[in-house]
Protein backbone atom coordinates (compact mmCIF):
# COMPACT_ATOMS: atom_id res chain seq x y z
CA UNK A 1 0.00 0.00 0.00
CA UNK A 2 2.75 2.44 0.98
CA UNK A 3 4.61 1.58 -2.24
CA UNK A 4 1.52 2.39 -4.34
CA UNK A 5 1.05 5.74 -2.58
CA UNK A 6 4.75 6.56 -3.03
CA UNK A 7 4.65 5.63 -6.72
CA UNK A 8 1.48 7.69 -7.24
CA UNK A 9 3.06 10.69 -5.49
CA UNK A 10 6.20 10.38 -7.65
CA UNK A 11 4.11 10.14 -10.81
CA UNK A 12 2.05 13.22 -9.89
CA UNK A 13 5.17 15.18 -8.94
CA UNK A 14 6.84 14.17 -12.21
CA UNK A 15 3.78 15.25 -14.21
CA UNK A 16 3.68 18.61 -12.41
CA UNK A 17 7.38 19.23 -13.02
CA UNK A 18 7.06 18.27 -16.68
CA UNK A 19 4.14 20.64 -17.23
CA UNK A 20 5.95 23.46 -15.39
CA UNK A 21 9.01 22.93 -17.57
CA UNK A 22 6.86 22.97 -20.69
CA UNK A 23 5.26 26.25 -19.65
CA UNK A 24 8.64 27.80 -18.90
CA UNK A 25 10.17 26.70 -22.19
CA UNK A 26 7.25 27.98 -24.23
CA UNK A 27 7.78 31.51 -22.90
CA UNK A 28 9.45 33.78 -25.48
CA UNK A 29 12.87 33.96 -23.82
CA UNK A 30 14.89 33.87 -27.01
CA UNK A 31 14.30 35.12 -30.54
CA UNK A 32 15.43 31.87 -32.14
CA UNK A 33 12.92 29.05 -31.58
CA UNK A 34 13.11 26.08 -33.95
CA UNK A 35 16.18 26.76 -36.04
CA UNK A 36 15.91 25.59 -39.62
CA UNK A 37 18.82 25.03 -42.05
CA UNK A 38 19.56 28.09 -44.14
CA UNK A 39 22.31 29.28 -46.42
CA UNK A 40 21.52 32.89 -45.59
CA UNK A 41 22.83 34.69 -42.54
CA UNK A 42 20.11 35.79 -40.12
CA UNK A 43 20.70 38.72 -37.80
CA UNK A 44 20.65 37.78 -34.13
CA UNK A 45 21.29 41.30 -32.83
CA UNK A 46 23.42 44.41 -33.21
CA UNK A 47 24.90 45.87 -30.05
CA UNK A 48 27.29 48.84 -29.81
CA UNK A 49 28.34 48.61 -33.48
CA UNK A 50 28.85 44.83 -33.42
CA UNK A 51 26.45 42.79 -35.55
CA UNK A 52 25.92 39.12 -34.67
CA UNK A 53 24.48 36.81 -37.31
CA UNK A 54 23.91 33.06 -37.46
CA UNK A 55 22.90 30.26 -39.78
CA UNK A 56 22.29 26.53 -39.36
CA UNK A 57 24.38 24.55 -41.81
CA UNK A 58 25.33 20.95 -42.52
CA UNK A 59 29.10 20.63 -42.11
CA UNK A 60 31.89 18.08 -42.03
CA UNK A 61 34.53 19.55 -39.69
CA UNK A 62 38.09 18.29 -40.09
CA UNK A 63 38.40 14.60 -39.15
CA UNK A 64 34.80 14.44 -37.91
CA UNK A 65 31.37 13.12 -38.90
CA UNK A 66 28.74 15.03 -40.86
CA UNK A 67 26.73 17.25 -38.54
CA UNK A 68 24.60 20.35 -38.33
CA UNK A 69 26.15 23.40 -36.68
CA UNK A 70 24.92 26.88 -35.83
CA UNK A 71 27.58 29.11 -37.35
CA UNK A 72 28.14 32.70 -36.27
CA UNK A 73 29.42 35.79 -38.02
CA UNK A 74 30.56 38.80 -35.99
CA UNK A 75 30.99 42.15 -37.74
CA UNK A 76 32.61 45.21 -36.21
CA UNK A 77 30.76 48.11 -37.84
CA UNK A 78 33.05 50.75 -36.32
CA UNK A 79 36.56 52.10 -36.68
CA UNK A 80 37.38 51.07 -33.09
CA UNK A 81 38.59 47.80 -31.59
CA UNK A 82 35.65 45.99 -29.95
CA UNK A 83 35.69 43.15 -27.43
CA UNK A 84 32.48 41.14 -27.28
CA UNK A 85 31.68 38.80 -24.39
CA UNK A 86 28.65 36.61 -23.67
CA UNK A 87 27.35 33.39 -22.16
CA UNK A 88 25.52 30.82 -24.31
CA UNK A 89 22.31 29.14 -23.13
CA UNK A 90 21.46 25.96 -25.04
CA UNK A 91 18.20 24.05 -25.43
CA UNK A 92 18.19 20.48 -26.77
CA UNK A 93 14.84 18.83 -27.48
CA UNK A 94 13.16 21.85 -25.80
CA UNK A 95 15.11 21.41 -22.55
CA UNK A 96 17.68 23.96 -21.36
CA UNK A 97 20.72 21.74 -20.90
CA UNK A 98 22.94 24.31 -19.21
CA UNK A 99 20.58 26.60 -17.28
CA UNK A 100 21.71 25.06 -13.99
CA UNK A 101 25.40 25.36 -14.88
CA UNK A 102 25.45 28.66 -16.76
CA UNK A 103 28.42 29.89 -14.71
CA UNK A 104 30.59 27.07 -16.07
CA UNK A 105 33.43 28.73 -18.08
CA UNK A 106 32.66 26.34 -20.96
CA UNK A 107 29.68 28.55 -21.88
CA UNK A 108 31.46 31.94 -21.56
CA UNK A 109 33.03 33.44 -24.66
CA UNK A 110 35.03 36.51 -25.61
CA UNK A 111 36.26 37.68 -28.98
CA UNK A 112 38.10 40.82 -30.03
CA UNK A 113 37.30 42.45 -33.36
CA UNK A 114 39.64 44.88 -35.04
CA UNK A 115 38.11 47.95 -36.75
CA UNK A 116 35.69 46.81 -39.49
CA UNK A 117 36.76 43.18 -39.03
CA UNK A 118 34.47 40.23 -39.75
CA UNK A 119 34.93 36.88 -38.01
CA UNK A 120 32.89 34.20 -39.76
CA UNK A 121 32.56 30.48 -39.07
CA UNK A 122 32.56 28.19 -42.10
CA UNK A 123 32.06 24.85 -40.34
CA UNK A 124 35.42 23.39 -41.35
CA UNK A 125 36.85 23.48 -37.83
CA UNK A 126 35.50 23.14 -34.31
CA UNK A 127 38.52 24.55 -32.45
CA UNK A 128 36.96 27.94 -31.61
CA UNK A 129 33.70 27.37 -29.72
CA UNK A 130 32.82 31.08 -29.86
CA UNK A 131 31.95 30.81 -33.56
CA UNK A 132 29.61 27.80 -33.53
CA UNK A 133 27.13 25.74 -31.51
CA UNK A 134 26.81 22.02 -32.14
CA UNK A 135 23.30 21.07 -33.29
CA UNK A 136 23.21 17.36 -34.10
CA UNK A 137 24.86 14.54 -36.01
CA UNK A 138 23.11 13.79 -39.29
CA UNK A 139 23.51 10.02 -38.85
CA UNK A 140 23.39 8.30 -35.50
CA UNK A 141 25.54 5.33 -34.60
CA UNK A 142 24.32 2.59 -32.24
CA UNK A 143 24.07 3.84 -28.68
CA UNK A 144 23.51 7.51 -29.61
CA UNK A 145 20.30 9.29 -28.67
CA UNK A 146 18.59 11.56 -31.17
CA UNK A 147 18.98 15.13 -29.94
CA UNK A 148 18.59 18.41 -31.71
CA UNK A 149 19.37 21.98 -30.78
CA UNK A 150 15.95 23.61 -30.50
CA UNK A 151 17.00 27.00 -29.19
CA UNK A 152 19.92 29.11 -28.08
CA UNK A 153 20.37 32.46 -26.42
CA UNK A 154 23.40 34.69 -26.04
CA UNK A 155 23.04 36.28 -22.63
CA UNK A 156 25.05 38.91 -20.78
CA UNK A 157 26.14 40.35 -24.13
CA UNK A 158 28.72 43.03 -23.46
CA UNK A 159 30.81 45.16 -25.84
CA UNK A 160 33.83 47.14 -24.69
URMOJO-V458075 format. One record per pair of residues at least 24 apart in sequence whose ideal C-beta (glycine too) atoms are under 10 Angstrom apart, sorted by sequence separation. I is the first residue (numbers start at 0). J is the second residue. If there is no record, write none. Layout:
i->{I,I}
j->{J,J}
//
This chain:
i->{31,49,50,84,85,49,50,83,84,85,43,48,49,50,83,84,48,49,82,83,84,43,47,48,49,82,83,43,45,47,48,81,82,83,40,42,43,47,48,81,82,36,40,41,45,48,80,81,40,42,47,49,51,80,81,34,48,49,79,80,81,40,47,49,51,79,80,34,46,75,77,78,79,81,83,47,75,76,78,79,80,46,71,73,75,77,78,31,73,74,75,76,77,46,71,73,75,76,75,74,75,76,87,74,75,87,91,73,74,75,89,91,92,73,74,85,89,91,72,73,74,84,87,89,108,72,73,83,112,71,72,73,71,72,106,107,109,111,70,71,72,70,96,109,69,70,68,70,92,94,96,68,69,91,92,101,68,92,93,95,101,67,91,92,94,95,34,66,71,73,91,92,93,94,95,68,73,90,91,92,93,95,32,71,72,90,91,29,31,66,71,89,90,91,28,33,63,70,71,89,90,91,29,49,60,63,69,70,71,89,90,28,58,60,61,62,63,68,69,70,88,89,90,49,58,59,60,61,62,68,69,88,89,48,56,58,59,60,61,68,69,87,88,52,56,57,58,60,61,67,68,69,87,88,24,29,54,56,58,60,67,68,86,87,88,28,48,50,52,53,58,66,67,68,85,86,87,88,25,54,66,67,85,86,87,24,66,67,84,85,86,24,66,67,83,85,86,24,60,65,66,84,85,86,21,23,64,65,66,84,85,20,21,58,60,63,64,65,83,84,85,20,64,83,84,20,23,56,64,82,83,84,58,64,82,83,53,55,57,81,82,53,56,59,81,40,53,55,58,69,80,57,67,68,67,77,69,71,75,55,34,36,53,34,53,51,51,46,49,43,43,44,47,49,43,46,47,48,46,47,44,46,47,34,43,33,34,33,34,33,34,31,32,33,34,31,32,31,30,31,29,30,31,28,29,30,31,29,28,29,24,29,24,28}
j->{55,73,74,108,109,74,75,108,109,110,69,74,75,76,109,110,75,76,109,110,111,71,75,76,77,110,111,72,74,76,77,110,111,112,70,72,73,77,78,111,112,67,71,72,76,79,111,112,72,74,79,81,83,112,113,67,81,82,112,113,114,74,81,83,85,113,114,69,81,110,112,113,114,116,118,83,111,112,114,115,116,83,108,110,112,114,115,69,111,112,113,114,115,85,110,112,114,115,115,115,116,117,128,116,117,129,133,116,117,118,132,134,135,117,118,129,133,135,117,118,119,129,132,134,153,118,119,129,158,118,119,120,119,120,154,155,157,159,119,120,121,120,146,159,120,121,120,122,144,146,148,121,122,144,145,154,122,146,147,149,155,122,146,147,149,150,90,122,127,129,147,148,149,150,151,125,130,147,148,149,150,152,90,129,130,148,149,88,90,125,130,148,149,150,88,93,123,130,131,149,150,151,90,110,121,124,130,131,132,150,151,90,120,122,123,124,125,130,131,132,150,151,152,112,121,122,123,124,125,131,132,151,152,112,120,122,123,124,125,132,133,151,152,117,121,122,123,125,126,132,133,134,152,153,90,95,120,122,124,126,133,134,152,153,154,95,115,117,119,120,125,133,134,135,152,153,154,155,93,122,134,135,153,154,155,93,135,136,153,154,155,94,136,137,153,155,156,95,131,136,137,155,156,157,93,95,136,137,138,156,157,93,94,131,133,136,137,138,156,157,158,94,138,157,158,95,98,131,139,157,158,159,134,140,158,159,130,132,134,158,159,131,134,137,159,119,132,134,137,148,159,137,147,148,148,158,151,153,158,148,132,134,151,134,153,153,156,153,156,151,152,153,156,158,153,156,157,158,157,158,156,158,159,147,156,147,148,148,149,149,150,148,149,150,151,149,150,150,150,151,150,151,152,150,151,152,153,152,152,153,149,154,150,154}
//
